[in-house]
Amino acid sequence: MFLIIAAALLLAPSLIAGAGEWIAFQSDENGKADKSEIYVMRPDGTEVRNVTNNPADDMVPAWSPDGKLAFTSIRNNHSQVLLMD
């Protein structure tokens, strides 16, 4: 059951940009378990890119209808929603 829910979340429309060109996700892949970054990758798993490489804790990515990537970031002890082109 967990795998099905995880797969559904991974493929949620807000995580897939435009015509399915990019998938956005958060990960602590950088080796720092207490700090997440936002990554994008192609649907086939290639071209994984860290798009928020900074000291802040970045999470909850979502694509806006016009194709911009929004995410939550904790900076200066305040949670903010940021938008990148």
N, C-alpha and C positions, 0 to 999 in steps of 0.2 A: 504494500500500500504506500509506504514512504517513497519508493522509487517512482511510482506513478504520479504522486503529488509533486515530487521534485522535478520530474520531466515536464509536467504541466506548467510549473512556475518558470522553468527555463525557456519554454516556448511561448510564454505569454506575449501577446501582441506588443505590449509596451516595452519589451526587451529586444524586439527585433525591428531594425530600422527599415524604413522605406519598403522596397520590394524584396525584403529578406536579405539585404546585402551584408548587414552587420548584426551581431548579437552583443548586447552589453551585459556585463555581470560584475559583481564585486567579489574580491578575493583577498586573502592575506598571503597570496602566493609569493610576495616579496620577502617572506621569512619572518615577518614581524606579526605574531599572532594577535597582538593588541591593536593593530592598525590595518584597516582595509584600504584598498585602492580600487578604482574602476578600470576595467579592461574591456576591450572590444575584440571580437574575432569573427571570422567568416563562419557561416553555418556549417561548413565542413570541418571546422576546428583549426584551420590554418590562419596565419597572419594575426596571432594573438599580440595585442598592443596594450601596454599600460598607458592610459590617457590622463591619469591624475597623479603623476609621480611627484608627491610633495609631502611635507611633514604632517598634514592634516589627516584625519580619519574620514574617508570618503565612502559612501554607501548608497544603496537603493537607487540604482540607475533606472531611468525611463526615457524613452524617446518622445519628444513633442511631436504634434501632428506635422510640423514643418521640417522635421528631420534633425532637430538639435537635441543634444544629449543633456538631460537634466539629472542632477544627483544631489543628495544631501551631504553636507560637509560640516564637520565640527572644527571651527577655527576660533581661536581666542575664547574657548569654553562656551561658544554659542553655536547652535545648530542653524545652518543656512541651506537654502535651496539655491544651487548654482546652475547656470546654463552655459554650455559651451557650443561653439559652432562646429 
